């Protein structure tokens, strides 16, 4: 993976929501680019970078979603202050491989970055969904 992106970075990505995938199982990307958080990046033995991306929204979660409201200071760090309020969904994520992605722009500049303490809160809230297989991982 390029050294330009690390865990906690906020990047633009055409996030595919669970409800979009359920409505159209053949769909492989969202309707628009949105801010997402790189919650996990891992380089495999072949040098390919696997990424898990969590969606960020200016709207509160709806029924069936689990999300954390992003503190104002973290919105500032992520350069998302224009939202006023923001939520990061931890009950679903998108999976992509950087070097094979049609959707991730490796030339982009990260919008911002969450602090390590807030990133740890996100990891703790996301981990049970991931471990239980309850997190909907949309492969793009």
Secondary structure by P-SEA (a helix, b strand, c coil): ccccccccbbbbcccccaaaaaaccccccccccccccccbbbbccccbbbbbbbbbbcccccccbbbbbbcaaaaaaaccccccccccccccbbbbbccccccccccccccccccaaaaaaaaaaaaaaaaacccccccc
